[in-house]
Amino acid sequence: MGGSAGAARGGTGTRFASARFTHVVDNSIIHRRLQGWAADGGPMRLHSTNILFYAQSALESAQLLLCAGLGAHAGSLRVNALNDLGWPINLLDLALGVLRRTGSTTPVYFSGYDSGYEDVPFPGLYDPDTAGDVSPLLSALEADRARPGACRAADSFVLAVAPEPGLDGMLLELEQACARTQQPQAVRAALDTLSWAMFDATLRAAPARVLARAALLTAPHRGRLNPQHLRMLDAFERYAAQASPGRARPYPVLR
């Protein structure tokens, strides 16, 4: 990673670890919003009838933090995530549960997806060959190097990012944009610049076979991808070829 992050990671004996959370049921923005709509008459505004997401409890979240701390190692940053999150929760079921518990007659309104909202994830982020063996919160890039965490409840992986000296400057530009204005377009531009640079740095550190596999999973959907996902697919293909110059396209057949 760039300057200060790299120095913090490798220059001292301090140990770092991180925890990746999904929606925390006991302290969820979504749950509080649903409760607020139920109390003031709403309506409850949902994007769709079939939105699914994973959830964890506050107790599980506290346990995950302790587990991450136990697994911290000097010189590297491990990301920890719960490996057993059960079945995903349907947002409509959660909304109806709030209405039933509160006795509210608030109507439910299905608004459709806002502009720029991703209703379909990038197809190459989850690989059927590895997704069932690790936490559902880990992507295909991460699942390849995931190992059991310091406790049985979590999986962990070492964060791998290729050196990118410009990241510190991009982060500073984002901070300055947030301090200068609250206009979404200005902040979004700085955030996009940083996000795409981080994405490239992550792909440069990934094994060629993982990149090629993600590209192979995504390529059949090319005609239906949005511009951002097309850019991601191009990056997967480009870095896979660079990391393995002798590899000839097309990529290996899916198993």
C-alpha positions as CSV (number, residue, x, y, z in Angstrom):
1,M,0.0,0.0,0.0
2,G,1.1,3.6,-0.3
3,G,3.4,5.5,2.1
4,S,1.9,5.9,5.5
5,A,-0.1,2.7,5.4
6,G,2.9,0.7,4.4
7,A,5.1,2.3,7.0
8,A,2.5,1.6,9.7
9,R,2.2,-2.0,8.6
10,G,5.9,-2.9,8.4
11,G,7.8,-0.3,10.3
12,T,6.8,-1.1,13.9
13,G,5.9,-4.0,16.1
14,T,2.3,-2.9,16.3
15,R,-0.1,-5.6,15.2
16,F,-3.1,-4.7,13.0
17,A,-6.3,-6.7,12.2
18,S,-9.7,-5.8,10.8
19,A,-13.2,-7.3,10.9
20,R,-15.6,-7.2,8.0
21,F,-19.2,-6.8,9.1
22,T,-22.5,-7.3,7.3
23,H,-25.8,-5.9,8.6
24,V,-25.9,-6.0,12.4
25,V,-29.5,-6.8,13.2
26,D,-29.4,-5.2,16.7
27,N,-27.8,-2.0,15.4
28,S,-28.9,-1.8,11.8
29,I,-29.5,1.4,9.8
30,I,-32.1,-0.5,7.8
31,H,-33.9,-1.8,10.9
32,R,-34.0,1.7,12.5
33,R,-35.3,3.2,9.3
34,L,-38.1,0.6,9.1
35,Q,-39.0,1.3,12.7
36,G,-39.1,5.0,12.0
37,W,-41.4,4.6,9.0
38,A,-43.6,2.3,11.1
39,A,-43.8,4.9,13.8
40,D,-44.5,8.0,11.6
41,G,-46.8,6.4,9.1
42,G,-44.2,5.9,6.3
43,P,-44.6,4.7,3.7
44,M,-41.8,2.1,3.9
45,R,-39.8,2.5,0.8
46,L,-38.2,-0.7,-0.5
47,H,-36.4,-1.0,-3.8
48,S,-37.7,-4.5,-4.6
49,T,-39.6,-7.5,-3.3
50,N,-36.6,-9.8,-3.6
51,I,-33.7,-8.0,-1.8
52,L,-31.7,-10.5,0.2
53,F,-28.8,-9.7,2.6
54,Y,-26.8,-11.4,5.3
55,A,-27.1,-10.3,8.9
56,Q,-25.2,-10.9,12.2
57,S,-26.1,-10.0,15.8
58,A,-24.3,-7.5,18.0
59,L,-23.0,-10.5,20.1
60,E,-21.5,-12.1,17.0
61,S,-20.0,-8.8,16.0
62,A,-18.3,-8.5,19.4
63,Q,-17.0,-12.0,19.1
64,L,-15.7,-11.3,15.6
65,L,-13.7,-8.3,16.9
66,L,-12.1,-10.4,19.7
67,C,-11.3,-13.1,17.1
68,A,-9.7,-10.6,14.8
69,G,-7.5,-9.2,17.7
70,L,-6.4,-12.7,18.6
71,G,-5.3,-13.4,15.0
72,A,-3.3,-10.2,14.5
73,H,0.2,-10.6,13.2
74,A,3.0,-8.0,12.8
75,G,3.8,-7.1,9.3
76,S,0.5,-8.0,7.7
77,L,-3.2,-7.1,7.9
78,R,-5.7,-9.9,8.2
79,V,-9.3,-9.3,7.4
80,N,-11.7,-11.5,9.4
81,A,-15.4,-12.4,8.6
82,L,-17.9,-14.7,10.2
83,N,-18.1,-18.0,8.3
84,D,-21.6,-19.1,9.3
85,L,-24.2,-16.4,8.7
86,G,-27.1,-18.7,8.0
87,W,-29.6,-18.0,5.3
88,P,-29.9,-14.4,3.9
89,I,-32.7,-12.3,5.2
90,N,-35.4,-11.0,2.8
91,L,-35.9,-7.3,3.3
92,L,-39.6,-7.5,2.7
93,D,-39.9,-10.2,5.4
94,L,-38.0,-7.9,7.8
95,A,-40.3,-5.0,6.9
96,L,-43.4,-7.1,7.5
97,G,-42.0,-8.3,10.8
98,V,-41.6,-4.7,12.0
99,L,-45.1,-3.9,11.0
100,R,-46.5,-7.0,12.8
101,R,-44.4,-6.3,16.0
102,T,-45.4,-2.7,16.1
103,G,-49.0,-3.1,15.0
104,S,-48.4,-0.3,12.4
105,T,-50.6,0.0,9.3
106,T,-47.9,1.8,7.4
107,P,-48.0,1.0,3.7
108,V,-45.1,-0.6,1.9
109,Y,-44.0,1.2,-1.4
110,F,-41.7,-0.5,-4.0
111,S,-39.9,2.3,-5.7
112,G,-37.5,0.4,-8.0
113,Y,-33.7,1.0,-7.9
114,D,-32.2,4.5,-7.8
115,S,-29.9,5.6,-10.6
116,G,-26.5,4.1,-10.1
117,Y,-27.7,1.5,-7.6
118,E,-26.4,-2.0,-8.4
119,D,-29.3,-4.5,-8.3
120,V,-27.0,-7.2,-9.9
121,P,-23.5,-7.7,-8.5
122,F,-20.4,-8.2,-10.8
123,P,-20.7,-11.9,-11.9
124,G,-17.0,-12.7,-11.3
125,L,-16.8,-11.7,-7.6
126,Y,-18.1,-15.1,-6.4
127,D,-16.7,-18.3,-7.7
128,P,-18.8,-21.5,-7.2
129,D,-15.6,-23.5,-6.8
130,T,-14.7,-21.6,-3.6
131,A,-17.7,-19.6,-2.4
132,G,-19.2,-22.4,-0.4
133,D,-16.1,-23.2,1.5
134,V,-15.5,-19.8,3.2
135,S,-17.5,-16.9,4.6
136,P,-20.1,-15.5,2.1
137,L,-18.6,-12.1,2.8
138,L,-15.4,-13.0,1.0
139,S,-15.0,-12.4,-2.8
140,A,-13.4,-14.8,-5.2
141,L,-10.1,-12.8,-4.9
142,E,-10.1,-13.3,-1.2
143,A,-11.5,-16.8,-0.9
144,D,-8.4,-18.1,-2.7
145,R,-6.2,-17.3,0.2
146,A,-8.7,-17.5,3.0
147,R,-7.8,-19.7,6.1
148,P,-9.5,-20.4,9.4
149,G,-9.3,-17.5,11.7
150,A,-8.0,-17.5,15.3
151,C,-11.4,-18.9,16.4
152,R,-13.7,-21.3,14.7
153,A,-16.4,-18.7,14.0
154,A,-14.3,-16.7,11.5
155,D,-12.3,-17.0,8.3
156,S,-9.5,-14.7,7.6
157,F,-7.2,-13.7,4.7
158,V,-4.1,-11.5,4.4
159,L,-4.9,-8.2,2.6
160,A,-2.7,-8.1,-0.5
161,V,-2.4,-4.8,-2.4
162,A,0.3,-3.9,-4.9
163,P,2.4,-0.8,-4.1
164,E,0.8,2.4,-5.3
165,P,2.5,5.6,-4.2
166,G,-0.4,7.7,-5.5
167,L,-3.0,6.3,-3.1
168,D,-2.0,8.6,-0.2
169,G,-2.5,11.7,-2.4
170,M,-5.9,10.4,-3.7
171,L,-7.0,9.8,-0.1
172,L,-6.0,13.3,0.8
173,E,-7.9,14.7,-2.2
174,L,-11.0,12.9,-1.1
175,E,-10.6,14.3,2.4
176,Q,-10.2,17.8,1.0
177,A,-13.2,17.4,-1.2
178,C,-15.4,16.3,1.8
179,A,-14.1,19.3,3.8
180,R,-14.7,21.7,0.9
181,T,-18.2,20.7,-0.3
182,Q,-21.2,18.5,0.3
183,Q,-22.0,18.3,-3.4
184,P,-22.4,14.6,-4.2
185,Q,-20.8,15.0,-7.7
186,A,-17.6,16.5,-6.4
187,V,-17.2,14.0,-3.6
188,R,-18.1,11.1,-5.9
189,A,-15.4,12.1,-8.4
190,A,-12.7,12.0,-5.8
191,L,-14.1,8.8,-4.3
192,D,-14.2,7.1,-7.8
193,T,-10.6,8.0,-8.5
194,L,-9.4,6.5,-5.2
195,S,-11.7,3.4,-5.6
196,W,-10.5,2.5,-9.1
197,A,-6.9,3.0,-8.1
198,M,-7.4,0.6,-5.1
199,F,-9.2,-1.8,-7.4
200,D,-6.2,-1.8,-9.8
201,A,-3.7,-2.2,-7.0
202,T,-5.7,-5.2,-5.6
203,L,-5.8,-6.9,-9.0
204,R,-2.1,-6.4,-9.6
205,A,-1.5,-8.4,-6.4
206,A,-3.9,-11.3,-7.2
207,P,-2.8,-14.6,-8.8
208,A,-3.2,-14.8,-12.6
209,R,-5.4,-18.0,-12.3
210,V,-7.8,-16.2,-9.9
211,L,-8.1,-13.2,-12.3
212,A,-8.5,-15.5,-15.3
213,R,-11.2,-17.5,-13.5
214,A,-13.1,-14.3,-12.6
215,A,-12.9,-13.1,-16.2
216,L,-14.2,-16.4,-17.5
217,L,-17.2,-16.3,-15.1
218,T,-18.0,-12.8,-16.3
219,A,-17.3,-12.9,-20.0
220,P,-20.6,-14.7,-21.0
221,H,-22.5,-11.7,-19.4
222,R,-20.6,-9.0,-21.4
223,G,-23.6,-7.8,-23.4
224,R,-25.6,-7.2,-20.2
225,L,-22.9,-5.5,-18.1
226,N,-23.2,-1.8,-17.1
227,P,-20.2,0.5,-17.9
228,Q,-18.6,0.0,-14.5
229,H,-18.8,-3.8,-14.7
230,L,-17.4,-3.7,-18.3
231,R,-14.4,-1.7,-16.9
232,M,-13.9,-4.3,-14.2
233,L,-14.0,-7.1,-16.7
234,D,-11.4,-5.4,-18.9
235,A,-9.2,-5.0,-15.8
236,F,-9.5,-8.6,-14.9
237,E,-8.6,-9.7,-18.4
238,R,-5.8,-7.2,-18.7
239,Y,-4.1,-8.1,-15.4
240,A,-4.6,-11.8,-15.9
241,A,-2.7,-11.6,-19.2
242,Q,0.0,-9.4,-17.7
243,A,0.5,-11.7,-14.7
244,S,0.7,-14.8,-17.0
245,P,2.2,-13.6,-20.3
246,G,2.4,-17.2,-21.7
247,R,-1.4,-17.7,-21.3
248,A,-3.3,-17.7,-24.6
249,R,-6.9,-16.7,-24.7
250,P,-9.6,-18.0,-24.5
251,Y,-9.2,-18.8,-20.8
252,P,-9.5,-22.4,-19.5
253,V,-12.9,-24.1,-19.7
254,L,-15.0,-23.9,-16.6
255,R,-15.1,-27.0,-14.5
